[in-house]
Amino acid sequence: MDGHVVRPVAKFSYIMLYKPKGCITSLSDDKGRKTVFDYLADVSIPHLVPVGRLDYDTEGLLLLTNDGDAVNALTHPSREVEKTYLVKVKGEVAEHKLAQLRKGVVLDDGVKTARSKVKLLEFKDGVSKLQVVITEGRNRQVRRMFAAVGEEVIFLKRIAVGAIRLGGLARGAHRFLNDAEIAYIKSL
């Protein structure tokens, strides 16, 4: 193409990264901020791309692959792959607000979110800890959902994408997916 030889990927790779807060989900940044690829300096895999995004202030599970079909399977809205988050909000979140979140809320751009699963895990020391499961992937969606009901997220961590769980991986660490996790992706 355009005078360059194009070869298909010989072997697909699938990586899980525990993206820390304070880096962006991009190959490079013109502002000099850290990117997720700074945490993968020891990995030399051509055409590796993030599967979706996590914003600068969000941490947690980020998948990366060079398998375009896997990216599509995990991110296309028609697949409705669940993404599970641990959310912390200052104060106690009222039940009627949780019900609104579950039904779907209208975001600041006028778009209504799909239904979600929202579970209050605990209220302790003035902070509500919740588990939120969404099937969409809108920009800063979980933060914007809580803003729509008048709540501010103070901590956000993605702990699962579908059946793939973050587990005990340390912040900034990564690992290759195991055979069962890859089979799950291929089953989508």
C-alpha positions in Angstrom: 0.0 0.0 0.0 1.4 3.4 -1.0 4.7 1.6 -1.9 5.0 -0.3 1.4 4.7 -4.1 1.8 1.8 -4.9 4.1 1.9 -8.3 5.8 -0.8 -9.8 8.0 -0.1 -10.2 11.7 1.5 -13.6 12.2 0.6 -14.1 15.8 -2.1 -12.4 17.9 -1.2 -11.2 21.4 -3.5 -10.2 24.2 -2.3 -8.2 27.2 -4.0 -7.0 30.4 -2.6 -3.8 31.9 -3.5 -2.4 35.3 -3.6 1.2 34.0 -2.7 3.6 36.8 -4.4 6.9 37.3 -2.3 9.7 35.7 -1.6 8.3 32.3 -3.5 8.4 29.0 -4.8 5.6 26.8 -2.8 6.6 23.7 0.3 5.8 21.8 1.8 9.2 22.5 0.9 12.6 24.0 1.8 16.0 22.7 1.6 17.3 26.3 4.3 14.9 27.5 2.0 13.0 29.8 2.7 9.3 30.5 0.8 6.9 28.2 -0.2 3.3 28.8 2.6 2.3 26.4 5.2 3.6 28.9 4.2 0.7 31.1 4.7 -1.7 28.3 8.3 -0.7 27.4 9.4 -4.3 27.7 6.8 -5.5 25.2 7.6 -5.4 21.5 4.5 -6.4 19.6 3.7 -4.6 16.4 0.3 -3.0 15.9 -0.7 -3.3 19.6 -3.7 -1.1 20.4 -5.8 -0.5 23.5 -9.3 -2.1 23.5 -11.4 1.0 24.4 -10.2 3.7 26.8 -9.8 4.7 30.4 -9.6 8.4 31.1 -6.6 10.1 32.7 -8.1 10.0 36.2 -9.4 6.4 36.0 -7.4 3.3 36.9 -7.9 -0.4 36.3 -8.2 -3.1 33.7 -7.2 -2.2 30.1 -6.9 -4.8 27.4 -4.5 -4.4 24.5 -4.2 -6.5 21.4 -3.1 -6.7 17.8 -6.3 -8.7 16.9 -8.7 -6.4 15.2 -11.6 -8.9 15.4 -11.1 -9.1 19.2 -11.2 -5.3 19.5 -14.4 -5.2 17.5 -15.9 -8.1 19.6 -15.1 -6.4 22.9 -16.1 -2.8 21.9 -19.0 -2.9 19.4 -22.2 -1.7 21.1 -24.2 -4.6 19.6 -22.1 -7.1 21.6 -23.1 -5.5 24.9 -20.0 -6.7 26.7 -20.2 -5.7 30.4 -17.6 -3.5 31.9 -17.6 -3.5 35.7 -16.3 -0.6 37.8 -15.6 0.1 41.4 -16.9 3.6 42.2 -16.5 5.8 45.2 -18.6 8.9 45.8 -18.6 11.4 48.7 -21.6 11.1 50.9 -24.5 8.6 50.8 -26.1 8.1 47.5 -29.9 8.0 47.8 -31.8 5.0 46.6 -33.8 7.1 44.1 -30.6 8.2 42.5 -29.4 4.6 42.2 -32.7 3.7 40.6 -32.2 6.5 38.1 -28.8 5.2 37.2 -30.1 1.7 36.8 -32.8 2.9 34.3 -30.5 5.1 32.3 -29.8 8.8 32.7 -29.5 11.6 30.2 -25.9 12.8 30.0 -24.7 16.3 29.5 -24.7 15.9 25.7 -28.4 14.9 25.7 -27.8 11.2 25.1 -29.5 8.7 27.4 -27.5 5.8 28.6 -28.6 2.2 28.5 -29.8 0.5 31.6 -27.0 -0.4 34.0 -26.5 -2.5 37.1 -25.7 -0.4 40.2 -25.1 -1.9 43.6 -24.2 -0.1 46.8 -21.4 -2.2 48.4 -21.0 0.0 51.5 -21.3 3.4 53.1 -18.4 4.0 55.4 -16.5 7.1 56.7 -18.7 9.4 54.5 -18.0 7.6 51.3 -20.4 5.4 49.2 -18.6 2.5 47.5 -20.5 1.0 44.6 -20.2 -1.5 41.8 -21.4 -0.3 38.4 -21.8 -2.5 35.3 -22.4 -0.9 31.9 -22.5 -2.2 28.4 -21.7 1.0 26.6 -18.4 2.8 26.3 -19.1 6.5 26.0 -16.4 9.0 26.9 -16.1 9.3 30.7 -19.5 7.6 30.9 -19.5 6.5 34.6 -18.4 9.9 35.8 -21.0 11.6 33.6 -23.7 9.2 34.8 -23.1 10.1 38.4 -22.9 13.8 37.5 -26.3 13.5 35.9 -27.8 12.6 39.3 -25.8 15.2 41.2 -23.0 13.1 42.5 -19.2 13.4 42.0 -17.0 10.4 41.5 -13.9 10.6 43.7 -12.4 7.2 42.7 -13.0 5.0 39.6 -11.5 1.7 38.8 -12.4 -0.8 36.1 -12.2 -4.3 37.6 -13.6 -6.4 34.7 -14.4 -6.5 31.0 -16.9 -9.3 30.4 -15.5 -12.4 32.1 -12.0 -11.1 32.2 -11.1 -9.8 35.7 -8.3 -7.6 36.9 -7.5 -9.8 39.9 -4.4 -9.2 41.9 -2.3 -7.4 39.2 -0.4 -4.4 40.7 -0.8 -0.8 39.4 1.3 -0.4 36.2 1.9 -4.1 35.9 0.8 -6.2 32.9 0.5 -9.8 31.9 -0.5 -11.8 28.8 -4.0 -13.3 28.9 -4.3 -17.0 29.6 -5.9 -19.5 27.2 -9.3 -19.4 29.0 -9.4 -15.6 28.7 -8.5 -15.7 25.0 -11.1 -18.4 24.4 -13.7 -16.1 26.1 -12.8 -13.3 23.7 -13.0 -15.5 20.7 -16.4 -16.8 21.8 -17.8 -13.3 21.5 
